[in-house]
Each structure stands twice: as structure tokens, then as C-alpha cells.
Amino acid sequence: MKKTLLYIFIIIFLTACANKNNVTKNNLNNNSKKLYNLIIKSSEYIDKNEASDFSTNIILHSVFLAKSYKVNTHPLIHNTLINLNLKQKGFCYHYANDLLKYINYKKYKSFKFKKIVSNRNNYFEHTAIILTRKDINFENSIVLDAWRDAGKLYFSKIKDDKKYKWELK
């Protein structure tokens, strides 16, 4: 019992002052432009207006999800809080599923989305989504990972992601 209380105290202490999901207008604009450029360079058939709309909206929705999950600390600590029944949502698959719901609602036409997994069937299994098309091979598909940085959307080509080795889920 004392050990459990100590763990809870440590977790609360570590999370009390943290706030990781603030977005400034400059950050939003810079990250939206980076994601937009990555998307339009992936295929000449991608609609630029859709790419622009998507880039801004997916970044904002990632932050929205983190706030709705009440994430205010490192994702692994947040996962521990969920496992201790102190938080309800915020695992990587929650982000992936909720991002897919949002994306499907928006009905983007010039690209597709699929779930991906790293470390399948291991303790640290991780789920995210990719933006892809028929003319974009898997290695050049774009990883969209809102869990990794606690709501700040991580994005890169699969081949450029040094942290995870991805495969289709």
C-alpha cells in the first residue's frame, strides 16, 4: 500500500507543473507549412487546397485530442496514469483511432490513411497512422503520430522516422 501511494505521489509530483499541449500561432503556421510541403512533394496528384486544409486541421485536432484526454505530461507517464485508472484515454491507439474518425469525417479525396504499428505484440507496441496514395510507396508514406509528443503532431516519411520501424497494422 505504501509503495502504491509513493508511486502515485511521484506521478502527481512529476505531472503537476507540466503542460505540453500549447500551440502558438507561429508554431501552427510553421508546422502546417512543413507538413503541407511534405505532403505535396509526395505526389503530384495531391490537391494543394486539400493538403493545406489537412495540414492545419490535423495539427489542431491532435492538440484538441491531447486536451480532451487531459494529457499534461510525457506520454509514457500518461499511459501509467491510465493503467492506474487515474486517466481514461490517451494511449497511442486512442489517438490513431480518433484521428482516423476525424479524417474520415472530413472526407479528403486526394489521399488515403492507414494504421501502422511498430514493435507488434511487444510491451511497447505503438500505433499511429500514415497518409498515403497508390502512387506513394510505403517508405515514402507520411507518419502521423499524435501520441509521441503528447498531442504535438509528429510527422515524417516512414523512411526518415529514426525512432520506430513501422509496418501496416
Phi, psi and omega in degrees: 000315180297322180296316179298315178297322177297315178298316179297316178300315180298316180296314179297318179299317182289335184261350189300319185257001184275141171212103189259355188246043171270141178234124174267160180298320178297314177300315180300311181298314181297312181292323177298317179296318179297314180294316178304311180297319178297319181293309185290336176283347182284330182201138178287348183266003180278131178291124184293325178293319177296318180298320179294312179300313181299314185302315179289313185294322183289325177294314179295320181292327176298316178295318178303316180298315179300319178293320180291332175276356182060044178277124178219025181207182178301142183304322180293325176291319178299318177302320178298319178297323176295315180297334176271006182062028176265342175227157184263317187222163176137005172294162181302321181290334173297312178301311183300312180296316182288326174295318179297319177301313180297313181298316179297324176298321182287338175058055175291138187258331190265005173210163181240165181227142179220153174279145175231160181221148173232147181057045183307134177063019174252167181302320181261036175303141183226137182240140175211192176231162175235150169263128183209177175207172178297328182269008176246121179286166186304314183297335179261000174294158186257120176289134174236106188233101181274341182285318191309318182245034173056047177104342174276113188297123171269136176214142175190168170292150180305316183294341180264355180279108184275346184273325185231147171256113190263154169214159178295144181274000000 
